[in-house]
Amino acid sequence: MIIGDNCVIDGVNIGPNTSIGDNTKLSYCNISDSIIMSNCILSGKLKIRKSIIAANSNIILEDDSDEKVFLLGEGTRITL
């Protein structure tokens, strides 16, 4: 597991094989086997597995959800 500089992490379960880039904000997520690049915001009860989330992406989950797999380009914004 690698966590970059200036990250804000609140109520998050970070599993194995996970890398989180600088200046990323995570809240109430469950993440494993994934790469979250710099300047991302992930919020909500997300279960993220085997994903690559490019820099400057936002994923906001407003409802409970099943496990998700993402391959997102830079600057992507998703509200689920």
mmCIF file as gemmi writes it, N, C-alpha and C atoms, coordinates in Angstrom:
data_model
loop_
_atom_site.group_PDB
_atom_site.id
_atom_site.type_symbol
_atom_site.label_atom_id
_atom_site.label_alt_id
_atom_site.label_comp_id
_atom_site.label_asym_id
_atom_site.label_entity_id
_atom_site.label_seq_id
_atom_site.pdbx_PDB_ins_code
_atom_site.Cartn_x
_atom_site.Cartn_y
_atom_site.Cartn_z
_atom_site.occupancy
_atom_site.B_iso_or_equiv
_atom_site.pdbx_formal_charge
_atom_site.auth_seq_id
_atom_site.auth_asym_id
_atom_site.pdbx_PDB_model_num
ATOM 1 N N . MET Axp A 1 ? 0.848 -1.174 0 1 0 ? 1 A 1
ATOM 2 C CA . MET Axp A 1 ? 0 0 0 1 0 ? 1 A 1
ATOM 3 C C . MET Axp A 1 ? 0.898 1.243 0 1 0 ? 1 A 1
ATOM 4 N N . ILE Axp A 2 ? 0.527 2.203 -0.846 1 0 ? 2 A 1
ATOM 5 C CA . ILE Axp A 2 ? 1.245 3.48 -0.917 1 0 ? 2 A 1
ATOM 6 C C . ILE Axp A 2 ? 0.215 4.589 -0.803 1 0 ? 2 A 1
ATOM 7 N N . ILE Axp A 3 ? 0.478 5.556 0.087 1 0 ? 3 A 1
ATOM 8 C CA . ILE Axp A 3 ? -0.4 6.714 0.24 1 0 ? 3 A 1
ATOM 9 C C . ILE Axp A 3 ? 0.452 7.962 0.043 1 0 ? 3 A 1
ATOM 10 N N . GLY Axp A 4 ? 0.034 8.816 -0.896 1 0 ? 4 A 1
ATOM 11 C CA . GLY Axp A 4 ? 0.777 10.024 -1.226 1 0 ? 4 A 1
ATOM 12 C C . GLY Axp A 4 ? 0.683 11.099 -0.15 1 0 ? 4 A 1
ATOM 13 N N . ASP Axp A 5 ? 1.306 12.221 -0.426 1 0 ? 5 A 1
ATOM 14 C CA . ASP Axp A 5 ? 1.339 13.362 0.49 1 0 ? 5 A 1
ATOM 15 C C . ASP Axp A 5 ? 0.014 14.119 0.466 1 0 ? 5 A 1
ATOM 16 N N . ASN Axp A 6 ? -0.314 14.739 1.591 1 0 ? 6 A 1
ATOM 17 C CA . ASN Axp A 6 ? -1.455 15.641 1.739 1 0 ? 6 A 1
ATOM 18 C C . ASN Axp A 6 ? -2.799 14.989 1.436 1 0 ? 6 A 1
ATOM 19 N N . CYS Axp A 7 ? -2.931 13.698 1.727 1 0 ? 7 A 1
ATOM 20 C CA . CYS Axp A 7 ? -4.212 13.017 1.532 1 0 ? 7 A 1
ATOM 21 C C . CYS Axp A 7 ? -5.097 13.2 2.76 1 0 ? 7 A 1
ATOM 22 N N . VAL Axp A 8 ? -6.403 13.239 2.544 1 0 ? 8 A 1
ATOM 23 C CA . VAL Axp A 8 ? -7.385 13.283 3.627 1 0 ? 8 A 1
ATOM 24 C C . VAL Axp A 8 ? -8.176 11.988 3.527 1 0 ? 8 A 1
ATOM 25 N N . ILE Axp A 9 ? -8.092 11.163 4.577 1 0 ? 9 A 1
ATOM 26 C CA . ILE Axp A 9 ? -8.724 9.847 4.559 1 0 ? 9 A 1
ATOM 27 C C . ILE Axp A 9 ? -9.574 9.716 5.808 1 0 ? 9 A 1
ATOM 28 N N . ASP Axp A 10 ? -10.9 9.485 5.613 1 0 ? 10 A 1
ATOM 29 C CA . ASP Axp A 10 ? -11.838 9.429 6.734 1 0 ? 10 A 1
ATOM 30 C C . ASP Axp A 10 ? -12.769 8.229 6.576 1 0 ? 10 A 1
ATOM 31 N N . GLY Axp A 11 ? -12.707 7.284 7.495 1 0 ? 11 A 1
ATOM 32 C CA . GLY Axp A 11 ? -13.593 6.141 7.479 1 0 ? 11 A 1
ATOM 33 C C . GLY Axp A 11 ? -13.383 5.222 6.292 1 0 ? 11 A 1
ATOM 34 N N . VAL Axp A 12 ? -12.128 5.023 5.884 1 0 ? 12 A 1
ATOM 35 C CA . VAL Axp A 12 ? -11.804 4.27 4.677 1 0 ? 12 A 1
ATOM 36 C C . VAL Axp A 12 ? -11.078 2.973 5.036 1 0 ? 12 A 1
ATOM 37 N N . ASN Axp A 13 ? -11.44 1.886 4.361 1 0 ? 13 A 1
ATOM 38 C CA . ASN Axp A 13 ? -10.729 0.621 4.475 1 0 ? 13 A 1
ATOM 39 C C . ASN Axp A 13 ? -9.878 0.481 3.215 1 0 ? 13 A 1
ATOM 40 N N . ILE Axp A 14 ? -8.557 0.489 3.392 1 0 ? 14 A 1
ATOM 41 C CA . ILE Axp A 14 ? -7.639 0.384 2.262 1 0 ? 14 A 1
ATOM 42 C C . ILE Axp A 14 ? -7.013 -1.005 2.303 1 0 ? 14 A 1
ATOM 43 N N . GLY Axp A 15 ? -7.292 -1.792 1.274 1 0 ? 15 A 1
ATOM 44 C CA . GLY Axp A 15 ? -6.8 -3.155 1.196 1 0 ? 15 A 1
ATOM 45 C C . GLY Axp A 15 ? -5.445 -3.241 0.522 1 0 ? 15 A 1
ATOM 46 N N . PRO Axp A 16 ? -5.014 -4.472 0.252 1 0 ? 16 A 1
ATOM 47 C CA . PRO Axp A 16 ? -3.703 -4.679 -0.356 1 0 ? 16 A 1
ATOM 48 C C . PRO Axp A 16 ? -3.642 -4.195 -1.799 1 0 ? 16 A 1
ATOM 49 N N . ASN Axp A 17 ? -2.423 -4.014 -2.274 1 0 ? 17 A 1
ATOM 50 C CA . ASN Axp A 17 ? -2.158 -3.658 -3.672 1 0 ? 17 A 1
ATOM 51 C C . ASN Axp A 17 ? -2.857 -2.375 -4.089 1 0 ? 17 A 1
ATOM 52 N N . THR Axp A 18 ? -2.824 -1.391 -3.217 1 0 ? 18 A 1
ATOM 53 C CA . THR Axp A 18 ? -3.509 -0.129 -3.467 1 0 ? 18 A 1
ATOM 54 C C . THR Axp A 18 ? -2.511 1.022 -3.403 1 0 ? 18 A 1
ATOM 55 N N . SER Axp A 19 ? -2.633 1.943 -4.346 1 0 ? 19 A 1
ATOM 56 C CA . SER Axp A 19 ? -1.799 3.136 -4.387 1 0 ? 19 A 1
ATOM 57 C C . SER Axp A 19 ? -2.707 4.355 -4.481 1 0 ? 19 A 1
ATOM 58 N N . ILE Axp A 20 ? -2.451 5.344 -3.617 1 0 ? 20 A 1
ATOM 59 C CA . ILE Axp A 20 ? -3.262 6.558 -3.578 1 0 ? 20 A 1
ATOM 60 C C . ILE Axp A 20 ? -2.337 7.749 -3.798 1 0 ? 20 A 1
ATOM 61 N N . GLY Axp A 21 ? -2.646 8.55 -4.821 1 0 ? 21 A 1
ATOM 62 C CA . GLY Axp A 21 ? -1.815 9.69 -5.183 1 0 ? 21 A 1
ATOM 63 C C . GLY Axp A 21 ? -1.958 10.867 -4.235 1 0 ? 21 A 1
ATOM 64 N N . ASP Axp A 22 ? -1.078 11.841 -4.396 1 0 ? 22 A 1
ATOM 65 C CA . ASP Axp A 22 ? -1.051 13.052 -3.573 1 0 ? 22 A 1
ATOM 66 C C . ASP Axp A 22 ? -2.366 13.826 -3.655 1 0 ? 22 A 1
ATOM 67 N N . ASN Axp A 23 ? -2.687 14.529 -2.57 1 0 ? 23 A 1
ATOM 68 C CA . ASN Axp A 23 ? -3.81 15.47 -2.504 1 0 ? 23 A 1
ATOM 69 C C . ASN Axp A 23 ? -5.164 14.826 -2.816 1 0 ? 23 A 1
ATOM 70 N N . THR Axp A 24 ? -5.312 13.562 -2.483 1 0 ? 24 A 1
ATOM 71 C CA . THR Axp A 24 ? -6.562 12.846 -2.725 1 0 ? 24 A 1
ATOM 72 C C . THR Axp A 24 ? -7.392 12.828 -1.446 1 0 ? 24 A 1
ATOM 73 N N . LYS Axp A 25 ? -8.719 12.962 -1.608 1 0 ? 25 A 1
ATOM 74 C CA . LYS Axp A 25 ? -9.645 12.947 -0.469 1 0 ? 25 A 1
ATOM 75 C C . LYS Axp A 25 ? -10.553 11.73 -0.598 1 0 ? 25 A 1
ATOM 76 N N . LEU Axp A 26 ? -10.511 10.867 0.415 1 0 ? 26 A 1
ATOM 77 C CA . LEU Axp A 26 ? -11.323 9.661 0.435 1 0 ? 26 A 1
ATOM 78 C C . LEU Axp A 26 ? -12.191 9.658 1.686 1 0 ? 26 A 1
ATOM 79 N N . SER Axp A 27 ? -13.472 9.335 1.535 1 0 ? 27 A 1
ATOM 80 C CA . SER Axp A 27 ? -14.327 9.207 2.71 1 0 ? 27 A 1
ATOM 81 C C . SER Axp A 27 ? -15.292 8.036 2.536 1 0 ? 27 A 1
ATOM 82 N N . TYR Axp A 28 ? -15.312 7.17 3.553 1 0 ? 28 A 1
ATOM 83 C CA . TYR Axp A 28 ? -16.253 6.05 3.68 1 0 ? 28 A 1
ATOM 84 C C . TYR Axp A 28 ? -16.192 5.061 2.527 1 0 ? 28 A 1
ATOM 85 N N . CYS Axp A 29 ? -14.992 4.853 1.964 1 0 ? 29 A 1
ATOM 86 C CA . CYS Axp A 29 ? -14.801 3.926 0.844 1 0 ? 29 A 1
ATOM 87 C C . CYS Axp A 29 ? -14.146 2.639 1.335 1 0 ? 29 A 1
ATOM 88 N N . ASN Axp A 30 ? -14.217 1.628 0.498 1 0 ? 30 A 1
ATOM 89 C CA . ASN Axp A 30 ? -13.525 0.371 0.699 1 0 ? 30 A 1
ATOM 90 C C . ASN Axp A 30 ? -12.789 0.101 -0.614 1 0 ? 30 A 1
ATOM 91 N N . ILE Axp A 31 ? -11.464 0.17 -0.593 1 0 ? 31 A 1
ATOM 92 C CA . ILE Axp A 31 ? -10.667 0.126 -1.816 1 0 ? 31 A 1
ATOM 93 C C . ILE Axp A 31 ? -9.591 -0.947 -1.699 1 0 ? 31 A 1
ATOM 94 N N . SER Axp A 32 ? -9.437 -1.764 -2.746 1 0 ? 32 A 1
ATOM 95 C CA . SER Axp A 32 ? -8.313 -2.695 -2.788 1 0 ? 32 A 1
ATOM 96 C C . SER Axp A 32 ? -7.934 -2.983 -4.238 1 0 ? 32 A 1
ATOM 97 N N . ASP Axp A 33 ? -6.702 -3.427 -4.414 1 0 ? 33 A 1
ATOM 98 C CA . ASP Axp A 33 ? -6.184 -3.806 -5.729 1 0 ? 33 A 1
ATOM 99 C C . ASP Axp A 33 ? -6.428 -2.712 -6.77 1 0 ? 33 A 1
ATOM 100 N N . SER Axp A 34 ? -6.194 -1.449 -6.401 1 0 ? 34 A 1
ATOM 101 C CA . SER Axp A 34 ? -6.521 -0.322 -7.274 1 0 ? 34 A 1
ATOM 102 C C . SER Axp A 34 ? -5.464 0.766 -7.21 1 0 ? 34 A 1
ATOM 103 N N . ILE Axp A 35 ? -5.474 1.614 -8.238 1 0 ? 35 A 1
ATOM 104 C CA . ILE Axp A 35 ? -4.625 2.798 -8.288 1 0 ? 35 A 1
ATOM 105 C C . ILE Axp A 35 ? -5.535 4.013 -8.358 1 0 ? 35 A 1
ATOM 106 N N . ILE Axp A 36 ? -5.412 4.894 -7.377 1 0 ? 36 A 1
ATOM 107 C CA . ILE Axp A 36 ? -6.142 6.16 -7.353 1 0 ? 36 A 1
ATOM 108 C C . ILE Axp A 36 ? -5.078 7.237 -7.523 1 0 ? 36 A 1
ATOM 109 N N . MET Axp A 37 ? -5.105 7.943 -8.616 1 0 ? 37 A 1
ATOM 110 C CA . MET Axp A 37 ? -4.063 8.931 -8.897 1 0 ? 37 A 1
ATOM 111 C C . MET Axp A 37 ? -4.313 10.233 -8.12 1 0 ? 37 A 1
ATOM 112 N N . SER Axp A 38 ? -3.486 11.224 -8.325 1 0 ? 38 A 1
ATOM 113 C CA . SER Axp A 38 ? -3.507 12.469 -7.539 1 0 ? 38 A 1
ATOM 114 C C . SER Axp A 38 ? -4.743 13.316 -7.775 1 0 ? 38 A 1
ATOM 115 N N . ASN Axp A 39 ? -5.085 14.096 -6.74 1 0 ? 39 A 1
ATOM 116 C CA . ASN Axp A 39 ? -6.146 15.108 -6.782 1 0 ? 39 A 1
ATOM 117 C C . ASN Axp A 39 ? -7.535 14.53 -7.077 1 0 ? 39 A 1
ATOM 118 N N . CYS Axp A 40 ? -7.805 13.341 -6.55 1 0 ? 40 A 1
ATOM 119 C CA . CYS Axp A 40 ? -9.12 12.722 -6.723 1 0 ? 40 A 1
ATOM 120 C C . CYS Axp A 40 ? -9.963 12.912 -5.469 1 0 ? 40 A 1
ATOM 121 N N . ILE Axp A 41 ? -11.279 12.829 -5.646 1 0 ? 41 A 1
ATOM 122 C CA . ILE Axp A 41 ? -12.221 12.843 -4.526 1 0 ? 41 A 1
ATOM 123 C C . ILE Axp A 41 ? -13.129 11.634 -4.693 1 0 ? 41 A 1
ATOM 124 N N . LEU Axp A 42 ? -13.143 10.754 -3.689 1 0 ? 42 A 1
ATOM 125 C CA . LEU Axp A 42 ? -14.039 9.598 -3.683 1 0 ? 42 A 1
ATOM 126 C C . LEU Axp A 42 ? -14.808 9.649 -2.376 1 0 ? 42 A 1
ATOM 127 N N . SER Axp A 43 ? -16.134 9.682 -2.483 1 0 ? 43 A 1
ATOM 128 C CA . SER Axp A 43 ? -16.961 9.844 -1.297 1 0 ? 43 A 1
ATOM 129 C C . SER Axp A 43 ? -18.179 8.937 -1.374 1 0 ? 43 A 1
ATOM 130 N N . GLY Axp A 44 ? -18.5 8.282 -0.293 1 0 ? 44 A 1
ATOM 131 C CA . GLY Axp A 44 ? -19.671 7.415 -0.211 1 0 ? 44 A 1
ATOM 132 C C . GLY Axp A 44 ? -19.246 5.986 0.045 1 0 ? 44 A 1
ATOM 133 N N . LYS Axp A 45 ? -20.205 5.128 0.227 1 0 ? 45 A 1
ATOM 134 C CA . LYS Axp A 45 ? -19.926 3.719 0.532 1 0 ? 45 A 1
ATOM 135 C C . LYS Axp A 45 ? -19.575 2.948 -0.728 1 0 ? 45 A 1
ATOM 136 N N . LEU Axp A 46 ? -18.484 3.37 -1.357 1 0 ? 46 A 1
ATOM 137 C CA . LEU Axp A 46 ? -17.991 2.741 -2.581 1 0 ? 46 A 1
ATOM 138 C C . LEU Axp A 46 ? -17.153 1.517 -2.249 1 0 ? 46 A 1
ATOM 139 N N . LYS Axp A 47 ? -17.332 0.443 -2.994 1 0 ? 47 A 1
ATOM 140 C CA . LYS Axp A 47 ? -16.467 -0.729 -2.936 1 0 ? 47 A 1
ATOM 141 C C . LYS Axp A 47 ? -15.739 -0.771 -4.271 1 0 ? 47 A 1
ATOM 142 N N . ILE Axp A 48 ? -14.494 -0.328 -4.26 1 0 ? 48 A 1
ATOM 143 C CA . ILE Axp A 48 ? -13.725 -0.224 -5.496 1 0 ? 48 A 1
ATOM 144 C C . ILE Axp A 48 ? -12.681 -1.326 -5.523 1 0 ? 48 A 1
ATOM 145 N N . ARG Axp A 49 ? -12.691 -2.111 -6.599 1 0 ? 49 A 1
ATOM 146 C CA . ARG Axp A 49 ? -11.77 -3.221 -6.765 1 0 ? 49 A 1
ATOM 147 C C . ARG Axp A 49 ? -11.176 -3.19 -8.168 1 0 ? 49 A 1
ATOM 148 N N . LYS Axp A 50 ? -9.918 -3.569 -8.284 1 0 ? 50 A 1
ATOM 149 C CA . LYS Axp A 50 ? -9.252 -3.754 -9.578 1 0 ? 50 A 1
ATOM 150 C C . LYS Axp A 50 ? -9.496 -2.58 -10.526 1 0 ? 50 A 1
ATOM 151 N N . SER Axp A 51 ? -9.293 -1.365 -10.016 1 0 ? 51 A 1
ATOM 152 C CA . SER Axp A 51 ? -9.618 -0.16 -10.774 1 0 ? 51 A 1
ATOM 153 C C . SER Axp A 51 ? -8.409 0.746 -10.921 1 0 ? 51 A 1
ATOM 154 N N . ILE Axp A 52 ? -8.46 1.565 -11.963 1 0 ? 52 A 1
ATOM 155 C CA . ILE Axp A 52 ? -7.5 2.651 -12.153 1 0 ? 52 A 1
ATOM 156 C C . ILE Axp A 52 ? -8.319 3.917 -12.315 1 0 ? 52 A 1
ATOM 157 N N . ILE Axp A 53 ? -8.099 4.873 -11.423 1 0 ? 53 A 1
ATOM 158 C CA . ILE Axp A 53 ? -8.836 6.131 -11.466 1 0 ? 53 A 1
ATOM 159 C C . ILE Axp A 53 ? -7.814 7.246 -11.699 1 0 ? 53 A 1
ATOM 160 N N . ALA Axp A 54 ? -7.931 7.904 -12.863 1 0 ? 54 A 1
ATOM 161 C CA . ALA Axp A 54 ? -6.953 8.907 -13.285 1 0 ? 54 A 1
ATOM 162 C C . ALA Axp A 54 ? -7.043 10.178 -12.441 1 0 ? 54 A 1
ATOM 163 N N . ALA Axp A 55 ? -6.018 10.999 -12.549 1 0 ? 55 A 1
ATOM 164 C CA . ALA Axp A 55 ? -5.906 12.243 -11.784 1 0 ? 55 A 1
ATOM 165 C C . ALA Axp A 55 ? -7.11 13.155 -12.006 1 0 ? 55 A 1
ATOM 166 N N . ASN Axp A 56 ? -7.44 13.907 -10.96 1 0 ? 56 A 1
ATOM 167 C CA . ASN Axp A 56 ? -8.495 14.921 -10.985 1 0 ? 56 A 1
ATOM 168 C C . ASN Axp A 56 ? -9.892 14.35 -11.211 1 0 ? 56 A 1
ATOM 169 N N . SER Axp A 57 ? -10.11 13.089 -10.845 1 0 ? 57 A 1
ATOM 170 C CA . SER Axp A 57 ? -11.429 12.469 -10.993 1 0 ? 57 A 1
ATOM 171 C C . SER Axp A 57 ? -12.207 12.54 -9.684 1 0 ? 57 A 1
ATOM 172 N N . ASN Axp A 58 ? -13.525 12.648 -9.795 1 0 ? 58 A 1
ATOM 173 C CA . ASN Axp A 58 ? -14.416 12.654 -8.631 1 0 ? 58 A 1
ATOM 174 C C . ASN Axp A 58 ? -15.453 11.562 -8.791 1 0 ? 58 A 1
ATOM 175 N N . ILE Axp A 59 ? -15.655 10.77 -7.74 1 0 ? 59 A 1
ATOM 176 C CA . ILE Axp A 59 ? -16.734 9.793 -7.71 1 0 ? 59 A 1
ATOM 177 C C . ILE Axp A 59 ? -17.491 10.018 -6.411 1 0 ? 59 A 1
ATOM 178 N N . ILE Axp A 60 ? -18.767 10.361 -6.531 1 0 ? 60 A 1
ATOM 179 C CA . ILE Axp A 60 ? -19.614 10.612 -5.371 1 0 ? 60 A 1
ATOM 180 C C . ILE Axp A 60 ? -20.753 9.599 -5.407 1 0 ? 60 A 1
ATOM 181 N N . LEU Axp A 61 ? -20.876 8.803 -4.359 1 0 ? 61 A 1
ATOM 182 C CA . LEU Axp A 61 ? -21.951 7.822 -4.273 1 0 ? 61 A 1
ATOM 183 C C . LEU Axp A 61 ? -22.999 8.344 -3.305 1 0 ? 61 A 1
ATOM 184 N N . GLU Axp A 62 ? -24.207 8.565 -3.8 1 0 ? 62 A 1
ATOM 185 C CA . GLU Axp A 62 ? -25.281 9.094 -2.969 1 0 ? 62 A 1
ATOM 186 C C . GLU Axp A 62 ? -26.16 7.999 -2.39 1 0 ? 62 A 1
ATOM 187 N N . ASP Axp A 63 ? -26.14 6.792 -2.989 1 0 ? 63 A 1
ATOM 188 C CA . ASP Axp A 63 ? -26.912 5.649 -2.501 1 0 ? 63 A 1
ATOM 189 C C . ASP Axp A 63 ? -25.962 4.489 -2.255 1 0 ? 63 A 1
ATOM 190 N N . ASP Axp A 64 ? -26.406 3.514 -1.439 1 0 ? 64 A 1
ATOM 191 C CA . ASP Axp A 64 ? -25.61 2.307 -1.251 1 0 ? 64 A 1
ATOM 192 C C . ASP Axp A 64 ? -25.506 1.578 -2.579 1 0 ? 64 A 1
ATOM 193 N N . SER Axp A 65 ? -24.412 0.863 -2.773 1 0 ? 65 A 1
ATOM 194 C CA . SER Axp A 65 ? -24.191 0.245 -4.073 1 0 ? 65 A 1
ATOM 195 C C . SER Axp A 65 ? -23.362 -1.019 -3.93 1 0 ? 65 A 1
ATOM 196 N N . ASP Axp A 66 ? -23.384 -1.824 -4.982 1 0 ? 66 A 1
ATOM 197 C CA . ASP Axp A 66 ? -22.542 -3.009 -5.05 1 0 ? 66 A 1
ATOM 198 C C . ASP Axp A 66 ? -21.126 -2.611 -5.423 1 0 ? 66 A 1
ATOM 199 N N . GLU Axp A 67 ? -20.266 -3.604 -5.456 1 0 ? 67 A 1
ATOM 200 C CA . GLU Axp A 67 ? -18.872 -3.406 -5.838 1 0 ? 67 A 1
ATOM 201 C C . GLU Axp A 67 ? -18.769 -2.814 -7.242 1 0 ? 67 A 1
ATOM 202 N N . LYS Axp A 68 ? -17.81 -1.922 -7.437 1 0 ? 68 A 1
ATOM 203 C CA . LYS Axp A 68 ? -17.62 -1.262 -8.731 1 0 ? 68 A 1
ATOM 204 C C . LYS Axp A 68 ? -16.208 -1.491 -9.248 1 0 ? 68 A 1
ATOM 205 N N . VAL Axp A 69 ? -16.073 -1.537 -10.553 1 0 ? 69 A 1
ATOM 206 C CA . VAL Axp A 69 ? -14.776 -1.584 -11.218 1 0 ? 69 A 1
ATOM 207 C C . VAL Axp A 69 ? -14.733 -0.405 -12.179 1 0 ? 69 A 1
ATOM 208 N N . PHE Axp A 70 ? -13.658 0.403 -12.092 1 0 ? 70 A 1
ATOM 209 C CA . PHE Axp A 70 ? -13.551 1.608 -12.907 1 0 ? 70 A 1
ATOM 210 C C . PHE Axp A 70 ? -12.224 1.641 -13.663 1 0 ? 70 A 1
ATOM 211 N N . LEU Axp A 71 ? -12.264 2.209 -14.843 1 0 ? 71 A 1
ATOM 212 C CA . LEU Axp A 71 ? -11.072 2.61 -15.585 1 0 ? 71 A 1
ATOM 213 C C . LEU Axp A 71 ? -11.421 3.984 -16.143 1 0 ? 71 A 1
ATOM 214 N N . LEU Axp A 72 ? -11.037 5.029 -15.396 1 0 ? 72 A 1
ATOM 215 C CA . LEU Axp A 72 ? -11.488 6.389 -15.691 1 0 ? 72 A 1
ATOM 216 C C . LEU Axp A 72 ? -10.359 7.235 -16.244 1 0 ? 72 A 1
ATOM 217 N N . GLY Axp A 73 ? -10.689 8.094 -17.204 1 0 ? 73 A 1
ATOM 218 C CA . GLY Axp A 73 ? -9.747 9.057 -17.746 1 0 ? 73 A 1
ATOM 219 C C . GLY Axp A 73 ? -9.643 10.276 -16.847 1 0 ? 73 A 1
ATOM 220 N N . GLU Axp A 74 ? -8.627 11.054 -17.072 1 0 ? 74 A 1
ATOM 221 C CA . GLU Axp A 74 ? -8.368 12.229 -16.248 1 0 ? 74 A 1
ATOM 222 C C . GLU Axp A 74 ? -9.539 13.201 -16.269 1 0 ? 74 A 1
ATOM 223 N N . GLY Axp A 75 ? -9.875 13.718 -15.09 1 0 ? 75 A 1
ATOM 224 C CA . GLY Axp A 75 ? -10.918 14.731 -14.966 1 0 ? 75 A 1
ATOM 225 C C . GLY Axp A 75 ? -12.333 14.199 -14.991 1 0 ? 75 A 1
ATOM 226 N N . THR Axp A 76 ? -12.515 12.899 -14.869 1 0 ? 76 A 1
ATOM 227 C CA . THR Axp A 76 ? -13.861 12.305 -14.899 1 0 ? 76 A 1
ATOM 228 C C . THR Axp A 76 ? -14.623 12.685 -13.633 1 0 ? 76 A 1
ATOM 229 N N . ARG Axp A 77 ? -15.936 12.944 -13.805 1 0 ? 77 A 1
ATOM 230 C CA . ARG Axp A 77 ? -16.83 13.242 -12.68 1 0 ? 77 A 1
ATOM 231 C C . ARG Axp A 77 ? -18.01 12.285 -12.766 1 0 ? 77 A 1
ATOM 232 N N . ILE Axp A 78 ? -18.253 11.533 -11.674 1 0 ? 78 A 1
ATOM 233 C CA . ILE Axp A 78 ? -19.359 10.573 -11.632 1 0 ? 78 A 1
ATOM 234 C C . ILE Axp A 78 ? -20.124 10.749 -10.336 1 0 ? 78 A 1
ATOM 235 N N . THR Axp A 79 ? -21.449 10.809 -10.433 1 0 ? 79 A 1
ATOM 236 C CA . THR Axp A 79 ? -22.317 10.77 -9.265 1 0 ? 79 A 1
ATOM 237 C C . THR Axp A 79 ? -23.214 9.568 -9.438 1 0 ? 79 A 1
ATOM 238 N N . LEU Axp A 80 ? -23.158 8.636 -8.488 1 0 ? 80 A 1
ATOM 239 C CA . LEU Axp A 80 ? -23.954 7.415 -8.582 1 0 ? 80 A 1
ATOM 240 C C . LEU Axp A 80 ? -25.108 7.449 -7.603 1 0 ? 80 A 1
